[in-house]
Amino acid sequence: MITLKIRAYLKNKLKVKHINIFNKKNLLIRFINLKRFFSIYKLGEGDNYPELPIFQNSFLSKLFFRNPNQRFDFWNRIASQYKTFKVFYINSSSLRREHAPVPKDFEYSEELYDFYEKGITQINDFFDEKTYRLITDLFEKEIDPSILRNKQNSSYSTHLIREKKINKILHNKILELERVIFGREIKCQKYRLSAVKTMKNKSFFKDSINFHPDRFIPSIKLLYFPFKVDIDPFEYYEGSHVINSQFKHNVSVFMGEGHVENQEKFDLSNYTKRTCFLDRENTLIIAATHGLHRRMPSNKEGIRKFITISWYFVFTRYDLLLSYLKK
């Protein structure tokens, strides 16, 4: 009943049955009229960045788009015009490297060239010794007691860092990467410590052992591992971050089924599998998680500790839309 009322309200407000999604003027008018409403309800999705749900379950999809292809084409047309995302739409790996938005004198220029070319990269010894010790002490204080106390075969423990000073210290290091990835400064967030315990080949996140994309437009995550990783490593198909017809096919499979257990349904041609067992501490992985990735089951027992940094609430669909409309 609530959904029907919302739909009726929006249709009355828009005065049309369907939005002409590629008309900039119409889009701008509707964006201005509905931004307040959508900021509250997140366009019927879980956060402020276009999600990858099964089409029939998405309130936004049913309201604005006739089918998944229309939704895919719309958001990728918007995202492909964003200055630092254009590189994800280039098929040639050498041209992606050539057009990567990486400053020549940037500290991690080679790692970022690798990221834009393959979809994933790794930076060793990321934080300085003082910050690294601050992070490991936080894990020892906030995570270890709960994860070790839990006697279940699989468990998950997390802690949101609320101290502004600590978040600021972490953000100051991440800031330069954000400026390259998004072309501008992103505000400081509250970062989260996490740990997953795997025992008897059972993990808390069962579905994540299947290869999957997180989103259907450019999506980047930082995965920081303060300790060595020898269980359930991050695994990625290099090249799967390039948004082309092959990418669209793989996303369509996921849109139709959700988590795909039969991985043969994906087109993996021209992709190279990369497994990130980490034999050293203090390592950062940068991954284009709209590409195919997973937590690889390693049939070993242990605890994997990490910090995941994403920007779904601070770099949003509105940033993409406004950038597109200003062109």
Backbone as numpy.savetxt, mean C-alpha at the origin, in Angstrom:
# Nx Ny Nz CAx CAy CAz Cx Cy Cz
-31.53 0.03 4.52 -32.36 1.24 4.52 -31.50 2.50 4.52
-30.43 2.47 5.35 -29.54 3.64 5.41 -28.87 3.86 4.06
-28.40 2.75 3.43 -27.75 2.87 2.12 -28.68 3.45 1.08
-29.94 3.04 1.10 -30.93 3.56 0.15 -31.16 5.05 0.36
-31.20 5.48 1.61 -31.38 6.90 1.90 -30.19 7.72 1.42
-28.98 7.17 1.65 -27.76 7.87 1.19 -27.75 7.97 -0.33
-28.08 6.86 -1.00 -28.12 6.87 -2.46 -29.12 7.89 -2.98
-30.33 7.93 -2.37 -31.35 8.87 -2.80 -30.89 10.31 -2.59
-30.24 10.56 -1.44 -29.74 11.90 -1.16 -28.71 12.34 -2.20
-27.75 11.42 -2.53 -26.70 11.77 -3.47 -27.25 11.98 -4.87
-28.19 11.13 -5.29 -28.77 11.30 -6.62 -29.51 12.62 -6.73
-30.21 13.00 -5.67 -30.91 14.28 -5.66 -29.92 15.43 -5.70
-28.81 15.26 -4.97 -27.78 16.30 -4.91 -27.08 16.46 -6.26
-26.81 15.31 -6.92 -26.08 15.35 -8.18 -26.96 15.64 -9.38
-28.28 15.36 -9.24 -29.25 15.61 -10.31 -29.05 14.73 -11.53
-28.21 13.67 -11.40 -28.00 12.75 -12.52 -27.97 11.32 -11.99
-28.25 10.37 -12.88 -28.23 8.97 -12.47 -26.81 8.45 -12.38
-25.98 8.79 -13.36 -24.58 8.37 -13.36 -23.72 9.60 -13.61
-22.55 9.62 -12.97 -21.61 10.71 -13.20 -20.88 10.51 -14.52
-20.73 11.56 -15.29 -19.86 11.50 -16.46 -18.44 11.61 -15.93
-17.81 10.45 -15.71 -16.61 10.42 -14.88 -15.39 11.07 -15.52
-15.38 11.29 -16.82 -14.22 11.90 -17.44 -14.48 13.37 -17.83
-15.54 13.95 -17.33 -15.81 15.36 -17.56 -15.26 16.14 -16.37
-14.19 16.87 -16.59 -13.51 17.53 -15.47 -14.41 18.51 -14.73
-15.22 19.26 -15.48 -16.08 20.25 -14.85 -17.10 19.58 -13.95
-17.77 18.55 -14.47 -18.73 17.83 -13.66 -18.07 17.20 -12.44
-16.90 16.62 -12.65 -16.19 15.98 -11.56 -15.84 16.99 -10.47
-15.36 18.15 -10.85 -15.00 19.18 -9.88 -16.21 19.64 -9.08
-17.33 19.87 -9.77 -18.55 20.32 -9.08 -18.99 19.28 -8.05
-19.02 18.04 -8.46 -19.48 16.99 -7.54 -18.49 16.77 -6.42
-17.20 16.90 -6.74 -16.17 16.75 -5.71 -16.34 17.81 -4.63
-16.56 19.05 -5.03 -16.73 20.14 -4.06 -17.99 19.93 -3.23
-19.08 19.54 -3.89 -20.35 19.34 -3.18 -20.30 18.20 -2.18
-19.53 17.16 -2.51 -19.61 15.93 -1.71 -18.37 15.66 -0.87
-17.37 16.51 -0.93 -16.13 16.21 -0.22 -16.36 16.03 1.28
-17.19 16.90 1.88 -17.44 16.80 3.31 -18.10 15.47 3.64
-19.09 15.08 2.82 -19.78 13.82 3.05 -18.82 12.65 2.91
-18.03 12.64 1.85 -17.14 11.52 1.58 -16.00 11.46 2.60
-15.58 12.61 3.14 -14.53 12.60 4.15 -14.97 11.85 5.39
-16.27 11.92 5.68 -16.81 11.24 6.85 -16.98 9.75 6.57
-17.57 9.44 5.43 -17.91 8.06 5.12 -16.88 7.34 4.25
-15.78 8.01 3.91 -14.68 7.40 3.16 -15.15 6.77 1.86
-16.19 7.36 1.27 -16.71 6.86 0.00 -17.15 5.40 0.10
-17.58 5.00 1.28 -18.06 3.64 1.46 -16.95 2.61 1.56
-15.68 3.04 1.67 -14.56 2.12 1.75 -13.90 2.20 3.11
-12.84 1.42 3.31 -12.23 1.32 4.63 -11.28 2.44 4.99
-10.75 3.17 3.99 -9.85 4.27 4.26 -10.03 5.32 3.16
-9.07 6.22 3.03 -9.23 7.35 2.12 -8.51 7.18 0.78
-8.19 5.94 0.43 -7.50 5.66 -0.84 -8.24 4.53 -1.52
-8.43 4.60 -2.84 -9.26 3.59 -3.51 -8.83 2.16 -3.18
-9.77 1.40 -2.65 -9.49 0.03 -2.23 -9.67 -0.96 -3.38
-9.35 -2.20 -3.09 -9.50 -3.27 -4.07 -10.48 -4.31 -3.52
-11.76 -3.95 -3.38 -12.73 -4.91 -2.86 -13.31 -5.77 -3.99
-14.02 -6.83 -3.61 -14.86 -7.50 -4.60 -15.92 -6.49 -5.00
-16.08 -6.27 -6.29 -16.87 -5.15 -6.79 -18.26 -5.08 -6.16
-18.94 -6.21 -6.05 -20.33 -6.20 -5.58 -20.44 -5.76 -4.12
-19.33 -5.82 -3.36 -19.39 -5.47 -1.95 -19.02 -4.02 -1.68
-18.69 -3.26 -2.70 -18.25 -1.88 -2.51 -19.40 -0.91 -2.73
-19.75 -0.17 -1.69 -20.79 0.84 -1.79 -20.44 1.88 -2.85
-19.17 2.32 -2.84 -18.73 3.32 -3.82 -18.87 2.79 -5.24
-18.42 1.54 -5.45 -18.44 0.97 -6.80 -19.85 0.93 -7.35
-20.80 0.45 -6.55 -22.18 0.32 -7.02 -22.83 1.67 -7.26
-22.37 2.67 -6.51 -22.98 4.00 -6.62 -22.53 4.76 -7.87
-21.25 4.64 -8.21 -20.70 5.48 -9.27 -20.30 4.75 -10.55
-20.06 3.44 -10.45 -19.52 2.73 -11.60 -20.41 1.55 -11.97
-20.55 1.33 -13.27 -21.41 0.25 -13.75 -20.74 -1.11 -13.61
-19.41 -1.15 -13.64 -18.70 -2.42 -13.57 -17.27 -2.17 -13.09
-16.53 -3.23 -12.73 -15.16 -3.06 -12.23 -14.22 -2.42 -13.23
-14.39 -2.71 -14.52 -13.50 -2.12 -15.53 -13.60 -0.61 -15.56
-14.82 -0.10 -15.42 -15.00 1.35 -15.43 -14.31 1.99 -14.24
-14.43 1.34 -13.10 -13.76 1.85 -11.89 -12.25 1.79 -12.05
-11.73 0.69 -12.58 -10.29 0.55 -12.81 -9.79 1.65 -13.75
-10.48 1.85 -14.87 -10.04 2.83 -15.86 -10.09 4.25 -15.31
-11.14 4.55 -14.55 -11.28 5.89 -14.00 -10.13 6.24 -13.07
-9.89 5.40 -12.07 -8.88 5.74 -11.07 -7.47 5.66 -11.65
-7.24 4.78 -12.62 -5.91 4.73 -13.21 -5.67 5.89 -14.17
-6.73 6.40 -14.77 -6.55 7.61 -15.58 -6.16 8.78 -14.66
-6.79 8.86 -13.51 -6.45 9.92 -12.54 -5.03 9.74 -12.03
-4.70 8.52 -11.57 -3.40 8.26 -10.95 -2.25 8.38 -11.95
-2.48 8.03 -13.21 -1.41 8.06 -14.21 -0.95 9.48 -14.53
-1.76 10.47 -14.14 -1.40 11.87 -14.38 -0.69 12.49 -13.18
-0.62 11.75 -12.06 0.08 12.29 -10.90 1.59 12.21 -11.17
2.30 13.29 -10.91 3.67 13.48 -11.39 4.62 12.35 -11.01
4.55 11.84 -9.78 5.50 10.80 -9.38 4.96 9.39 -9.58
3.73 9.27 -10.07 3.15 7.95 -10.33 3.23 7.55 -11.81
3.55 8.51 -12.69 3.57 8.23 -14.12 4.51 7.08 -14.47
5.59 6.94 -13.70 6.61 5.93 -13.99 6.05 4.51 -13.89
5.01 4.31 -13.09 4.43 2.97 -12.93 3.66 2.51 -14.17
3.44 3.42 -15.11 2.70 3.10 -16.33 3.62 2.93 -17.54
4.93 2.88 -17.30 5.91 2.70 -18.37 6.31 1.23 -18.43
6.17 0.60 -19.58 6.45 -0.83 -19.71 7.94 -1.17 -19.68
8.75 -0.36 -20.28 10.18 -0.64 -20.38 10.88 -0.39 -19.05
11.63 -1.38 -18.56 12.34 -1.22 -17.28 13.42 -0.16 -17.38
14.11 -0.09 -18.52 15.15 0.93 -18.67 14.55 2.33 -18.71
13.39 2.46 -19.34 12.73 3.77 -19.37 12.16 4.14 -18.00
11.71 3.14 -17.23 11.25 3.44 -15.88 12.40 4.00 -15.05
13.56 3.40 -15.21 14.73 3.90 -14.49 15.08 5.31 -14.95
14.99 5.54 -16.25 15.33 6.85 -16.81 14.37 7.94 -16.32
13.09 7.59 -16.20 12.08 8.58 -15.83 11.72 8.55 -14.34
12.42 7.76 -13.57 12.14 7.70 -12.13 12.38 9.06 -11.50
11.48 9.51 -10.61 11.59 10.85 -10.03 12.60 10.91 -8.89
13.84 10.49 -9.17 14.86 10.38 -8.13 15.92 11.46 -8.33
16.14 12.33 -7.34 17.21 13.33 -7.45 18.57 12.65 -7.55
19.44 13.16 -8.38 20.73 12.52 -8.62 21.59 12.45 -7.36
21.49 13.44 -6.51 22.33 13.47 -5.32 21.64 12.88 -4.09
20.55 12.16 -4.32 19.79 11.59 -3.21 20.58 10.45 -2.56
20.50 10.36 -1.24 21.28 9.38 -0.49 21.00 7.94 -0.94
19.74 7.66 -1.25 19.35 6.30 -1.62 18.92 6.23 -3.09
19.63 6.95 -3.94 19.23 7.03 -5.35 19.27 5.65 -6.02
20.32 4.87 -5.80 20.43 3.57 -6.45 19.32 2.62 -5.99
19.02 2.65 -4.69 17.95 1.80 -4.17 16.60 2.19 -4.76
16.36 3.48 -4.94 15.08 3.92 -5.50 14.99 3.66 -7.00
16.10 3.76 -7.71 16.09 3.36 -9.12 15.70 1.88 -9.21
16.23 1.08 -8.33 15.91 -0.35 -8.27 14.42 -0.54 -7.98
13.89 0.27 -7.08 12.47 0.19 -6.72 11.58 0.48 -7.92
11.84 1.56 -8.62 10.99 1.93 -9.76 11.15 0.94 -10.92
12.32 0.36 -11.03 12.54 -0.60 -12.11 11.87 -1.95 -11.81
11.94 -2.42 -10.56 11.50 -3.78 -10.22 10.26 -3.83 -9.33
9.96 -2.73 -8.64 8.80 -2.72 -7.75 9.15 -2.94 -6.29
10.40 -3.24 -6.01 10.83 -3.51 -4.64 12.32 -3.21 -4.51
12.71 -2.73 -3.32 14.13 -2.51 -3.05 14.37 -2.64 -1.56
15.63 -2.67 -1.20 16.02 -2.90 0.19 17.11 -1.91 0.58
16.97 -1.28 1.75 17.99 -0.37 2.27 18.52 -0.93 3.58
19.80 -1.20 3.62 20.41 -1.74 4.84 20.83 -0.62 5.78
20.89 -0.95 7.06 21.34 0.00 8.09 20.60 1.33 7.97
19.28 1.26 7.96 18.48 2.43 7.62 18.54 3.52 8.68
18.28 3.18 9.94 18.32 4.19 11.00 19.72 4.24 11.62
20.08 5.41 12.12 21.36 5.52 12.83 21.28 4.74 14.14
22.42 4.54 14.76 22.50 3.67 15.94 21.59 4.14 17.07
21.51 5.43 17.31 20.70 5.96 18.40 19.21 5.69 18.16
18.75 5.96 16.95 17.33 5.73 16.63 17.03 4.25 16.61
17.96 3.46 16.11 17.77 2.02 16.08 17.59 1.47 17.49
18.40 1.92 18.43 18.28 1.47 19.82 16.96 1.93 20.43
16.52 3.11 20.07 15.22 3.60 20.54 14.10 2.65 20.08
14.16 2.23 18.83 13.13 1.34 18.28 13.17 -0.03 18.94
14.35 -0.62 19.06 14.45 -1.95 19.66 14.03 -1.93 21.12
14.32 -0.85 21.83 13.88 -0.74 23.23 12.36 -0.67 23.30
11.74 0.01 22.33 10.28 0.08 22.29 9.67 -1.30 22.08
10.25 -2.07 21.17 9.76 -3.43 20.94 9.89 -4.27 22.22
11.02 -4.13 22.89 11.25 -4.90 24.11 10.24 -4.53 25.19
9.89 -3.26 25.28 8.98 -2.78 26.31 7.51 -3.03 25.98
7.10 -2.76 24.72 5.69 -2.75 24.36 5.19 -4.02 23.67
6.08 -4.75 23.02 5.65 -5.90 22.21 6.02 -7.24 22.85
7.27 -7.36 23.31 7.75 -8.65 23.79 6.91 -9.26 24.90
6.49 -8.49 25.91 5.71 -9.10 27.00 4.43 -9.77 26.52
3.69 -9.10 25.61 2.41 -9.65 25.16 2.58 -10.82 24.20
3.54 -10.73 23.28 3.70 -11.80 22.29 4.28 -13.06 22.93
5.12 -12.91 23.95 5.71 -14.06 24.62 4.74 -14.69 25.63
3.87 -13.85 26.17 2.89 -14.34 27.15 1.82 -15.19 26.49
1.52 -14.89 25.21 0.47 -15.62 24.50 0.97 -17.01 24.12
0.30 -18.04 24.61 0.74 -19.43 24.41 0.11 -20.08 23.18
-0.69 -19.36 22.43 -1.32 -19.94 21.25 -0.27 -20.21 20.17
-0.63 -21.10 19.24 0.29 -21.44 18.16 0.61 -20.26 17.26
-0.37 -19.37 17.09 -0.14 -18.17 16.29 -0.74 -16.98 17.02
-0.07 -15.85 16.98 -0.59 -14.66 17.65 -0.01 -13.42 17.00
-0.67 -12.31 17.27 -0.28 -11.02 16.69 -0.34 -9.98 17.79
0.70 -9.19 17.88 0.74 -8.12 18.88 1.10 -6.81 18.20
0.49 -5.74 18.64 0.74 -4.43 18.01 0.69 -3.32 19.04
1.40 -2.26 18.76 1.43 -1.11 19.67 1.53 0.17 18.85
0.57 1.08 19.04 0.59 2.38 18.36 1.44 3.36 19.16
2.45 3.92 18.51 3.32 4.89 19.17 2.58 6.23 19.28
2.32 6.66 20.48 1.57 7.91 20.68 2.46 9.09 21.04
3.70 8.82 21.42 4.61 9.89 21.80 5.02 10.69 20.57
4.68 11.97 20.54 4.97 12.81 19.38 6.46 12.87 19.08
7.27 12.90 20.12 8.72 13.03 19.94 9.27 11.82 19.19
8.81 10.62 19.55 9.31 9.41 18.90 8.83 9.34 17.46
7.55 9.64 17.24 7.03 9.64 15.86 7.77 10.64 14.99
8.10 11.79 15.57 8.82 12.83 14.82 10.22 12.36 14.44
10.88 11.66 15.36 12.22 11.14 15.07 12.18 10.17 13.89
11.19 9.28 13.90 11.04 8.32 12.80 10.70 9.04 11.50
9.81 10.02 11.59 9.36 10.73 10.39 10.49 11.53 9.75
11.36 12.09 10.56 12.46 12.88 10.01 13.35 12.05 9.08
13.44 10.76 9.36 14.24 9.88 8.51 13.47 9.46 7.26
12.18 9.28 7.42 11.32 8.83 6.32 11.00 9.97 5.35
11.09 11.19 5.85 10.63 12.37 5.12 11.22 12.49 3.72
12.51 12.26 3.58 13.15 12.41 2.27 12.63 11.38 1.28
12.35 10.17 1.75 11.75 9.16 0.87 10.36 9.58 0.43
9.59 10.14 1.34 8.24 10.60 1.01 8.28 11.69 -0.06
9.24 12.57 0.03 9.34 13.66 -0.95 9.60 13.13 -2.35
10.34 12.03 -2.44 10.58 11.43 -3.75 9.34 10.67 -4.21
8.78 9.84 -3.34 7.67 8.97 -3.72 6.42 9.75 -4.07
6.13 10.81 -3.32 4.90 11.58 -3.52 5.12 12.97 -4.10
6.37 13.38 -4.24 6.65 14.69 -4.81 6.38 15.84 -3.87
6.13 15.54 -2.62 5.89 16.58 -1.63 6.01 15.99 -0.23
6.02 16.86 0.74 6.12 16.43 2.13 4.78 15.92 2.64
4.80 14.82 3.36 3.61 14.23 3.97 3.70 14.42 5.48
2.58 14.72 6.09 2.60 14.98 7.53 2.97 13.74 8.33
3.51 13.99 9.51 3.91 12.92 10.41 2.70 12.11 10.85
2.86 10.79 10.93 1.80 9.92 11.37 2.15 9.30 12.72
1.21 8.56 13.30 1.49 7.73 14.46 1.87 6.35 13.94
3.09 5.95 14.18 3.59 4.70 13.63 3.28 3.53 14.59
3.29 2.33 14.03 2.83 1.16 14.78 3.87 0.04 14.77
4.20 -0.46 15.96 5.04 -1.62 16.11 4.17 -2.87 15.98
4.70 -3.91 15.33 3.93 -5.15 15.18 4.84 -6.35 15.32
4.24 -7.48 15.71 4.96 -8.74 15.78 3.99 -9.88 15.53
4.44 -10.86 14.75 3.63 -12.04 14.45 4.41 -13.27 14.90
3.74 -14.13 15.68 4.36 -15.38 16.12 3.81 -16.53 15.30
4.70 -17.33 14.75 4.32 -18.51 13.98 4.85 -19.76 14.68
3.95 -20.70 14.95 4.33 -21.98 15.56 3.54 -23.10 14.91
4.18 -24.25 14.77 3.55 -25.43 14.18 2.94 -25.10 12.81
3.68 -24.27 12.07 3.29 -23.89 10.71 1.95 -23.17 10.66
1.58 -22.50 11.74 0.34 -21.73 11.77 0.67 -20.27 12.03
0.11 -19.39 11.18 0.34 -17.96 11.32 -0.99 -17.24 11.54
-0.93 -16.12 12.22 -2.13 -15.34 12.52 -2.81 -14.86 11.24
-2.02 -14.50 10.22 -2.56 -13.99 8.97 -2.52 -15.09 7.91
-3.55 -15.92 7.86 -3.56 -17.08 6.97 -3.65 -16.69 5.50
-4.50 -15.69 5.19 -4.73 -15.33 3.78 -3.51 -14.70 3.12
-2.61 -14.14 3.93 -1.48 -13.41 3.35 -0.43 -14.33 2.74
-0.61 -15.65 2.84 0.36 -16.55 2.21 0.11 -16.68 0.71
-1.03 -16.17 0.23 -1.33 -16.17 -1.21 -0.86 -14.85 -1.82
-0.30 -14.92 -3.03 0.09 -13.69 -3.71 -1.15 -12.84 -3.97
-1.02 -11.54 -3.77 -2.16 -10.63 -3.91 -1.66 -9.20 -4.12
-2.47 -8.35 -4.76 -2.19 -6.92 -4.80 -2.98 -6.24 -3.67
-2.45 -5.15 -3.13 -3.19 -4.40 -2.10 -4.21 -3.46 -2.73
-3.83 -2.83 -3.85 -4.69 -1.84 -4.50 -4.60 -2.03 -6.01
-5.37 -1.25 -6.76 -5.34 -1.38 -8.23 -4.80 -0.11 -8.89
-4.31 0.82 -8.08 -3.56 1.98 -8.56 -2.27 2.04 -7.73
-1.29 2.89 -8.10 -0.03 2.89 -7.38 -0.19 2.98 -5.86
0.47 2.08 -5.18 0.37 1.96 -3.72 1.74 1.54 -3.20
2.29 2.32 -2.28 3.64 2.07 -1.79 3.61 1.86 -0.28
4.41 0.92 0.19 4.56 0.69 1.62 6.04 0.61 1.98
6.35 1.05 3.19 7.66 0.83 3.79 7.51 -0.28 4.82
8.37 -1.26 4.77 8.37 -2.36 5.73 9.72 -2.35 6.42
9.72 -1.95 7.69 10.98 -1.85 8.43 11.12 -3.04 9.38
12.27 -3.71 9.28 12.54 -4.88 10.11 13.74 -4.58 11.01
13.50 -4.33 12.29 14.62 -4.01 13.20 15.50 -5.21 13.50
14.95 -6.44 13.30 15.70 -7.65 13.59 15.78 -8.53 12.33
16.63 -9.51 12.35 16.77 -10.42 11.21 15.45 -11.13 10.94
15.23 -11.47 9.69 14.01 -12.18 9.30 14.40 -13.53 8.70
14.10 -14.61 9.42 14.37 -15.95 8.88 13.12 -16.81 8.87
11.95 -16.21 9.18 10.67 -16.92 9.04 9.71 -16.04 8.25
8.84 -16.66 7.49 7.76 -15.97 6.77 8.23 -14.68 6.10
9.22 -14.74 5.23 9.75 -13.51 4.62 8.77 -12.90 3.62
8.97 -11.63 3.34 8.21 -10.92 2.32 8.67 -11.42 0.96
7.69 -11.76 0.11 8.02 -12.26 -1.23 7.27 -11.44 -2.27
7.93 -11.16 -3.38 7.40 -10.21 -4.36 7.71 -10.67 -5.77
6.78 -10.42 -6.69 7.03 -10.65 -8.11 7.50 -9.34 -8.75
8.81 -9.28 -9.01 9.36 -8.08 -9.64 8.74 -7.88 -11.02
8.35 -6.66 -11.30 7.71 -6.34 -12.57 6.20 -6.30 -12.50
5.63 -6.89 -11.44 4.17 -6.92 -11.33 3.59 -5.56 -10.93
4.45 -4.59 -10.65 3.99 -3.24 -10.29 3.71 -2.38 -11.51
4.07 -2.85 -12.70 3.84 -2.07 -13.93 2.36 -2.18 -14.29
1.71 -1.05 -14.43 0.26 -1.04 -14.67 0.00 -1.04 -16.17
-0.34 -2.22 -16.66 -0.61 -2.44 -18.09 -1.71 -3.49 -18.20
-1.88 -4.08 -19.36 -2.96 -5.05 -19.55 -2.76 -6.30 -18.70
-1.51 -6.72 -18.53 -1.23 -7.88 -17.68 -1.60 -7.59 -16.23
-1.26 -6.40 -15.77 -1.62 -5.98 -14.42 -3.14 -5.96 -14.26
-3.84 -5.42 -15.26 -5.29 -5.33 -15.20 -5.92 -6.72 -15.11
-5.37 -7.66 -15.85 -5.88 -9.04 -15.78 -5.75 -9.59 -14.36
-4.58 -9.42 -13.75 -4.34 -9.96 -12.42 -5.23 -9.29 -11.37
-5.41 -7.99 -11.51 -6.30 -7.28 -10.59 -7.75 -7.74 -10.77
-8.14 -7.99 -12.02 -9.51 -8.44 -12.29 -9.79 -9.78 -11.63
-8.81 -10.66 -11.64 -8.95 -11.96 -10.97 -9.20 -11.74 -9.48
-8.41 -10.85 -8.90 -8.55 -10.59 -7.47 -9.87 -9.88 -7.15
-10.27 -8.93 -8.01 -11.54 -8.23 -7.81 -12.71 -9.20 -7.82
-12.61 -10.22 -8.65 -13.72 -11.15 -8.77 -13.81 -12.16 -7.67
-12.65 -12.51 -7.06 -12.65 -13.61 -6.11 -12.19 -13.25 -4.71
-11.57 -12.11 -4.52 -10.94 -11.85 -3.24 -9.60 -12.58 -3.20
-9.22 -13.15 -2.07 -7.94 -13.87 -1.99 -7.97 -15.09 -2.92
-6.96 -15.17 -3.78 -6.92 -16.19 -4.84 -6.01 -17.32 -4.41
-6.59 -18.47 -4.09 -5.79 -19.62 -3.69 -5.17 -20.32 -4.89
-5.88 -20.35 -6.01 -5.34 -20.94 -7.24 -4.53 -19.88 -7.97
-3.23 -19.86 -7.68 -2.36 -18.81 -8.20 -2.14 -18.93 -9.70
-2.52 -20.05 -10.29 -2.38 -20.23 -11.74 -3.30 -19.30 -12.52
-4.27 -18.72 -11.84 -5.17 -17.78 -12.51 -4.47 -16.45 -12.82
-3.37 -16.17 -12.11 -2.60 -14.96 -12.39 -1.70 -15.18 -13.61
-1.48 -14.11 -14.36 -0.52 -14.13 -15.45 0.82 -13.66 -14.89
1.75 -14.59 -14.72 3.04 -14.28 -14.09 4.18 -14.20 -15.10
3.85 -14.23 -16.38 4.89 -14.16 -17.40 5.65 -12.83 -17.30
6.94 -12.90 -17.52 7.83 -11.73 -17.46 8.07 -11.21 -16.04
7.55 -11.90 -15.03 7.79 -11.51 -13.65 8.91 -12.38 -13.06
9.64 -11.85 -12.11 10.70 -12.58 -11.42 10.43 -12.59 -9.93
10.42 -13.77 -9.32 10.12 -13.87 -7.89 11.34 -13.47 -7.06
11.09 -12.67 -6.02 12.16 -12.23 -5.12 11.74 -12.48 -3.68
12.54 -13.20 -2.94 12.25 -13.52 -1.55 13.19 -12.75 -0.63
12.63 -12.08 0.35 13.42 -11.19 1.21 13.68 -11.81 2.58
14.48 -12.89 2.61 15.06 -13.31 3.88 16.10 -12.25 4.24
16.05 -11.73 5.44 16.96 -10.65 5.82 17.95 -11.17 6.85
19.22 -11.19 6.47 20.25 -11.74 7.34 20.93 -10.66 8.17
20.35 -9.47 8.17 20.92 -8.40 8.98 19.80 -7.57 9.60
20.12 -6.91 10.67 19.15 -6.09 11.38 19.03 -4.71 10.72
18.00 -3.95 11.16 17.87 -2.54 10.77 17.73 -2.37 9.26
16.82 -3.14 8.66 16.65 -3.14 7.20 15.27 -2.61 6.82
15.24 -1.77 5.79 13.99 -1.23 5.26 13.73 -1.81 3.88
12.49 -2.26 3.67 12.04 -2.68 2.33 11.03 -1.65 1.84
11.21 -1.19 0.60 10.23 -0.33 -0.05 9.57 -1.17 -1.13
8.25 -1.27 -1.08 7.55 -2.14 -2.02 6.36 -1.42 -2.63
6.19 -1.59 -3.94 4.97 -1.13 -4.63 3.94 -2.23 -4.45
3.10 -2.10 -3.43 2.23 -3.21 -3.04 0.96 -3.33 -3.87
0.84 -2.53 -4.94 -0.19 -2.85 -5.93 0.30 -4.00 -6.81
1.58 -4.32 -6.70 2.14 -5.51 -7.35 1.86 -6.74 -6.51
2.13 -7.91 -7.08 1.83 -9.18 -6.40 2.88 -9.49 -5.34
2.41 -9.71 -4.11 3.31 -9.99 -3.00 2.61 -10.90 -1.99
3.37 -11.42 -1.07 2.80 -12.28 -0.03 3.79 -12.45 1.12
3.30 -13.06 2.19 4.14 -13.56 3.28 4.42 -15.02 2.97
5.65 -15.36 2.64 5.96 -16.72 2.23 6.05 -17.65 3.44
5.22 -18.69 3.50 5.32 -19.63 4.62 6.66 -20.37 4.58
7.37 -20.38 5.69 8.72 -20.95 5.70 8.81 -22.24 6.51
7.68 -22.69 7.07 7.65 -23.94 7.85 8.63 -23.91 9.02
8.83 -22.72 9.56 9.69 -22.57 10.72 8.93 -21.84 11.82
9.38 -22.01 13.04 8.77 -21.33 14.17 9.60 -20.12 14.56
8.91 -19.08 14.98 9.62 -17.88 15.40 8.71 -16.67 15.45
9.32 -15.52 15.64 8.58 -14.25 15.74 9.19 -13.25 14.76
8.35 -12.65 13.98 8.79 -11.63 13.02 8.29 -10.28 13.51
9.21 -9.35 13.75 8.88 -8.02 14.26 9.10 -6.98 13.17
8.20 -6.01 13.08 8.28 -5.07 11.96 7.46 -3.81 12.24
7.71 -2.79 11.43 6.90 -1.57 11.37 6.46 -1.40 9.92
5.16 -1.33 9.70 4.63 -1.09 8.35 4.17 0.36 8.25
4.62 1.04 7.22 4.24 2.44 7.02 3.52 2.57 5.69
2.27 3.01 5.75 1.49 3.29 4.55 0.90 4.68 4.69
0.26 5.16 3.61 -0.20 6.55 3.60 -1.67 6.69 3.19
-2.47 5.64 3.42 -3.84 5.62 2.93 -4.74 6.68 3.57
-4.33 7.22 4.71 -5.14 8.24 5.37 -4.54 9.64 5.23
-3.33 9.75 4.72 -2.67 11.06 4.62 -2.36 11.47 3.19
-2.25 10.49 2.28 -2.21 10.78 0.84 -3.40 10.03 0.26
-4.41 10.78 -0.16 -5.72 10.18 -0.39 -6.20 10.36 -1.82
-7.39 9.82 -2.08 -8.04 10.00 -3.39 -8.23 11.48 -3.71
-8.37 12.32 -2.69 -8.56 13.75 -2.93 -7.29 14.40 -3.46
-6.13 13.94 -3.00 -4.86 14.45 -3.54 -4.74 14.12 -5.02
-5.12 12.91 -5.40 -5.07 12.50 -6.81 -6.05 13.31 -7.65
-7.27 13.45 -7.14 -8.31 14.18 -7.89 -7.94 15.65 -8.06
-7.49 16.28 -7.01 -7.15 17.71 -7.09 -5.98 17.93 -8.04
-4.99 17.03 -7.98 -3.84 17.15 -8.88 -4.31 17.03 -10.34
-5.20 16.11 -10.59 -5.72 15.90 -11.95 -6.52 17.12 -12.43
-7.32 17.67 -11.56 -8.19 18.79 -11.94 -7.42 20.08 -12.16
-6.25 20.20 -11.56 -5.45 21.42 -11.70 -4.66 21.46 -12.99
-4.63 20.36 -13.73 -3.86 20.31 -14.98 -4.54 21.10 -16.08
